[in-house]
Amino acid sequence: MDFNAVIFAFSLTLLAGLSTGIGSALSLLTNRTNTKFLSVALGFSAGVMIYVSFVEIFSKAQAALTSALGVRLGTWATVGGFFFGILIIAVIDKLIPDVENPHEVHTVEEMDGKSEEHQSNLMRMGLFTALAIGIHNFPEGLATFTAALSDPSLGIPIAFAIAIHNIPEGIAVAVPIFYATGDRRKAFRLSFLSGLSEPIGALVGYVLLYKFFNDAVFGFIFASVAGIMVYISLDELLPSAREYGEHHLSMYGLIAGMVVMALSLLLFI
């Protein structure tokens, strides 16, 4: 496997994961949350993920699996891989309590509390959210890495979409920790570091799977990646986008994300 391709894929995954720091900076350096921007951005991220999952990733997975297993078995394996990815991310979501779920909507304004008990609860929320993000983003890191390793032109927009959807996760960690401790640096540091789970997921996945990489393994992983990204988009990104802003803003972002993704794929034909 090309070493430069591995480094490129890992670098994209690292940048996508550490974009939690952008959300942290936005929340700690401003007095109000730009909810309209987040609504459009999250819708855009969902549009990119949904379009690329169904149009590009699923078809690549099917091509690889039918080549390795034959048309009938390969098609069944593709569909199975897709729903396996959905199952994995759904189980992870189920195991994370709602109060610590990194995709629950948080804003700068809502966290301001002065009592010692309230500060303790905020600190707990921030730390558990950081842990939840670490668990939740592990498969996302493998997804980004696999896509970039297979096709750099595909990996770049996927990494960009993942980066956008990590911004509110950074807010979810930084805001409660800042209001609990009054320490901007500590809040930023924990939020920033919580994004490291994505490159760690990529690294662990590569170490465990690279010896077994063939068309069948690659195709199944790619089908699972498609399932993971569709689930994230429908269960997390779009509901959060609607909570942050008006319904139409999230839809405008969704359509814009699909258009941008479609154009970027057309340019490489």
C-alpha positions as CSV (number, residue, x, y, z in Angstrom):
1,M,0.0,0.0,0.0
2,D,1.3,3.4,-0.9
3,F,2.9,5.1,2.2
4,N,2.1,8.6,0.9
5,A,-1.5,7.7,0.4
6,V,-1.7,6.4,4.0
7,I,-0.1,9.7,5.3
8,F,-2.5,11.8,3.2
9,A,-5.6,9.8,4.4
10,F,-4.4,10.0,8.1
11,S,-3.8,13.8,7.8
12,L,-7.3,14.4,6.4
13,T,-8.7,12.3,9.3
14,L,-6.6,14.3,11.8
15,L,-7.8,17.6,10.5
16,A,-11.4,16.5,10.5
17,G,-11.2,15.3,14.1
18,L,-9.5,18.4,15.4
19,S,-12.1,20.7,14.0
20,T,-13.8,20.3,17.4
21,G,-11.3,23.1,18.3
22,I,-13.1,25.4,15.8
23,G,-16.4,24.9,17.7
24,S,-14.5,25.4,21.0
25,A,-13.0,28.7,19.7
26,L,-16.3,29.9,18.4
27,S,-18.0,29.3,21.7
28,L,-15.3,30.8,23.9
29,L,-14.5,33.9,21.8
30,T,-18.1,35.0,21.2
31,N,-21.0,36.0,23.4
32,R,-23.7,34.5,21.3
33,T,-24.0,31.4,19.2
34,N,-24.5,32.0,15.5
35,T,-27.4,29.5,15.2
36,K,-28.2,30.3,11.6
37,F,-24.7,29.6,10.5
38,L,-24.7,26.3,12.4
39,S,-28.1,25.3,10.9
40,V,-26.9,25.9,7.3
41,A,-23.5,24.3,8.0
42,L,-24.9,21.1,9.6
43,G,-27.5,20.8,6.7
44,F,-24.6,21.2,4.3
45,S,-22.6,18.5,6.0
46,A,-25.6,16.2,5.9
47,G,-26.2,16.9,2.2
48,V,-22.5,16.0,1.4
49,M,-22.7,12.8,3.4
50,I,-26.1,11.6,2.1
51,Y,-25.2,12.3,-1.6
52,V,-21.8,10.8,-1.5
53,S,-22.9,7.7,0.4
54,F,-25.7,6.7,-2.0
55,V,-24.1,7.9,-5.3
56,E,-20.4,7.2,-4.9
57,I,-19.5,5.1,-1.8
58,F,-22.3,2.5,-2.1
59,S,-21.6,1.9,-5.8
60,K,-17.8,1.6,-5.2
61,A,-18.5,-0.9,-2.4
62,Q,-20.9,-2.9,-4.7
63,A,-18.3,-2.9,-7.5
64,A,-15.6,-4.2,-5.2
65,L,-17.8,-6.9,-3.6
66,T,-19.3,-8.2,-6.9
67,S,-15.8,-8.4,-8.4
68,A,-14.7,-10.5,-5.4
69,L,-17.8,-12.5,-4.7
70,G,-19.9,-12.5,-7.8
71,V,-23.0,-10.4,-8.6
72,R,-25.6,-12.1,-6.4
73,L,-23.5,-12.6,-3.3
74,G,-21.6,-9.4,-3.7
75,T,-24.9,-7.4,-3.9
76,W,-26.2,-9.1,-0.8
77,A,-22.9,-8.3,1.0
78,T,-23.1,-4.7,0.0
79,V,-26.6,-4.3,1.4
80,G,-25.5,-6.2,4.5
81,G,-22.5,-4.0,5.0
82,F,-24.6,-0.9,4.6
83,F,-27.0,-1.9,7.4
84,F,-24.2,-3.2,9.5
85,G,-22.7,0.3,9.5
86,I,-26.1,1.7,10.6
87,L,-26.3,-0.9,13.4
88,I,-22.8,-0.1,14.7
89,I,-23.4,3.6,15.0
90,A,-27.0,3.1,16.3
91,V,-25.7,0.9,19.1
92,I,-23.0,3.5,20.0
93,D,-25.7,6.2,20.1
94,K,-27.9,4.0,22.3
95,L,-25.1,3.4,24.8
96,I,-24.5,7.2,25.2
97,P,-27.0,8.9,27.6
98,D,-28.9,11.8,26.0
99,V,-27.4,14.3,28.5
100,E,-23.9,13.4,27.4
101,N,-24.7,12.9,23.7
102,P,-22.4,15.2,21.7
103,H,-25.1,15.8,19.1
104,E,-27.5,17.4,21.6
105,V,-27.9,21.1,20.8
106,H,-25.9,23.5,23.1
107,T,-25.4,27.2,22.8
108,V,-23.2,29.7,24.6
109,E,-26.1,31.4,26.3
110,E,-27.7,28.4,28.0
111,M,-24.9,27.4,30.3
112,D,-24.4,30.4,32.5
113,G,-24.8,29.3,36.1
114,K,-23.2,30.4,39.3
115,S,-24.1,27.9,42.0
116,E,-21.5,25.3,43.0
117,E,-23.8,22.4,42.3
118,H,-24.6,23.8,38.9
119,Q,-20.9,24.3,38.1
120,S,-20.2,20.7,39.2
121,N,-23.0,19.4,37.0
122,L,-21.6,21.4,34.1
123,M,-18.1,20.1,34.6
124,R,-19.5,16.5,34.6
125,M,-21.5,17.2,31.5
126,G,-18.4,18.6,29.7
127,L,-16.2,15.7,30.7
128,F,-18.7,13.0,29.8
129,T,-19.5,14.7,26.5
130,A,-15.7,14.6,25.7
131,L,-15.8,10.9,26.5
132,A,-18.9,10.4,24.4
133,I,-17.4,12.2,21.5
134,G,-14.3,9.9,21.8
135,I,-16.5,6.8,21.5
136,H,-18.8,8.2,18.9
137,N,-16.2,9.5,16.6
138,F,-14.1,6.4,16.5
139,P,-16.0,4.8,13.6
140,E,-16.2,8.2,11.9
141,G,-12.4,8.3,11.9
142,L,-12.2,4.9,10.2
143,A,-14.8,6.0,7.7
144,T,-12.9,9.1,6.7
145,F,-9.6,7.3,6.6
146,T,-11.0,4.4,4.4
147,A,-12.6,6.8,2.0
148,A,-9.4,9.0,1.6
149,L,-7.2,5.9,1.3
150,S,-9.4,4.5,-1.5
151,D,-9.9,7.7,-3.4
152,P,-8.3,11.0,-2.3
153,S,-10.8,13.0,-4.4
154,L,-13.6,11.4,-2.4
155,G,-11.8,11.6,0.9
156,I,-11.4,15.4,0.8
157,P,-15.1,16.3,0.7
158,I,-16.0,13.6,3.2
159,A,-13.3,14.9,5.6
160,F,-14.7,18.4,5.1
161,A,-18.2,17.3,5.9
162,I,-17.0,15.5,9.0
163,A,-15.1,18.6,10.1
164,I,-18.2,20.7,9.8
165,H,-20.3,18.4,11.9
166,N,-17.5,18.3,14.6
167,I,-17.9,22.0,15.2
168,P,-21.0,21.8,17.4
169,E,-19.4,18.8,19.2
170,G,-16.6,21.2,20.2
171,I,-19.2,23.6,21.5
172,A,-20.8,20.8,23.5
173,V,-17.6,20.1,25.3
174,A,-16.1,23.6,25.7
175,V,-19.1,25.6,26.9
176,P,-20.0,23.5,30.1
177,I,-16.4,23.1,31.1
178,F,-15.7,26.9,30.7
179,Y,-18.8,27.9,32.8
180,A,-17.9,25.3,35.4
181,T,-14.2,26.3,35.8
182,G,-13.9,29.8,34.3
183,D,-10.8,28.5,32.5
184,R,-10.9,29.2,28.7
185,R,-7.7,27.4,28.1
186,K,-8.8,24.2,29.9
187,A,-12.1,24.2,28.0
188,F,-10.4,24.7,24.7
189,R,-7.8,22.0,25.4
190,L,-10.3,19.3,26.4
191,S,-12.5,20.2,23.5
192,F,-9.6,20.1,21.0
193,L,-8.2,16.8,22.4
194,S,-11.6,15.1,22.2
195,G,-11.4,15.2,18.4
196,L,-8.3,12.9,18.6
197,S,-10.6,9.9,18.7
198,E,-11.1,10.2,14.9
199,P,-7.4,9.8,13.9
200,I,-7.0,7.1,16.6
201,G,-9.9,5.3,15.0
202,A,-8.2,5.5,11.7
203,L,-4.9,4.3,13.1
204,V,-6.4,1.4,14.9
205,G,-8.5,0.4,11.9
206,Y,-5.4,0.5,9.6
207,V,-3.2,-1.5,12.0
208,L,-5.9,-4.2,12.4
209,L,-7.1,-4.4,8.8
210,Y,-4.3,-3.4,6.4
211,K,-2.9,-7.0,6.2
212,F,-6.4,-8.2,5.2
213,F,-7.2,-5.5,2.7
214,N,-8.6,-7.0,-0.5
215,D,-11.6,-6.2,-2.7
216,A,-14.0,-8.1,-0.4
217,V,-12.8,-6.5,2.9
218,F,-12.5,-3.0,1.3
219,G,-16.0,-3.3,-0.2
220,F,-17.6,-4.3,3.1
221,I,-15.9,-1.5,5.0
222,F,-17.0,1.0,2.3
223,A,-20.6,-0.2,2.4
224,S,-20.5,0.1,6.2
225,V,-19.1,3.7,5.9
226,A,-22.0,4.6,3.7
227,G,-24.4,3.3,6.4
228,I,-22.6,5.1,9.1
229,M,-22.7,8.4,7.3
230,V,-26.4,8.1,6.3
231,Y,-27.4,7.4,9.9
232,I,-25.3,10.3,11.2
233,S,-27.0,12.6,8.7
234,L,-30.6,11.5,9.3
235,D,-30.4,10.9,13.1
236,E,-28.1,13.7,14.2
237,L,-27.1,16.4,11.7
238,L,-30.5,17.3,10.3
239,P,-32.4,17.2,13.6
240,S,-29.6,19.4,15.1
241,A,-29.7,21.7,12.1
242,R,-33.4,22.2,12.6
243,E,-32.9,22.9,16.3
244,Y,-30.3,25.5,15.7
245,G,-32.2,27.4,13.1
246,E,-35.2,27.6,10.9
247,H,-36.3,24.5,9.1
248,H,-35.7,26.0,5.6
249,L,-32.2,27.0,6.5
250,S,-31.2,23.4,7.2
251,M,-32.8,22.3,3.9
252,Y,-31.0,25.0,2.0
253,G,-27.8,23.8,3.5
254,L,-28.7,20.2,2.7
255,I,-29.3,20.9,-1.0
256,A,-26.2,23.1,-1.2
257,G,-24.1,20.2,0.2
258,M,-25.6,17.8,-2.4
259,V,-24.9,20.3,-5.2
260,V,-21.3,20.9,-4.1
261,M,-20.7,17.2,-3.7
262,A,-22.2,16.4,-7.1
263,L,-20.1,19.1,-8.9
264,S,-16.9,17.9,-7.2
265,L,-17.5,14.4,-8.4
266,L,-18.3,15.6,-11.9
267,L,-15.0,17.4,-12.1
268,F,-13.1,14.1,-11.7
269,I,-15.0,12.3,-14.5
